[in-house]
Amino acid sequence: MTDKLLVGVERAKALHELHGWAEAKGRDAITKTFQFKSFGQAWGWMSRVALYAEKTDHHPEWLNVYGRVEVTLATHTAGGVTEKDIALARKMEQYAAS
């Protein structure tokens, strides 16, 4: 995976394939709010994502309040959304579904 910015059709296609993700307002990033039934479920999901993020050296911005986790993804070294963000979003979706 590279730090090449995703733009235009390439970016629209990637976002279309992700459930519930959208362009962040006011910056080059994507965002989604995940809702879990409890704090424990949210924390467990965040722990799984954190281990993956550490392994891939690509970390999310997130805010957790009880069962809600608001996520923003951008590749800071590239100044916007790259394939790294799409891959992390896909992994988050996978973990949320399991």
FENJO-V841548 format. One record per helix or strand. SS is the DSSP state (h for helix, s for strand). FROM is the first residue (numbers start at 1). LEN is the number of residues. If there is no record, write none. Layout:
ss: <SS SS>
from: <FROM FROM>
len: <LEN LEN>
//
This chain:
ss: <s h s s h s s s s s h>
from: <5 8 22 30 39 61 68 75 80 82 83>
len: <1 9 2 6 18 5 6 1 1 1 15>
//
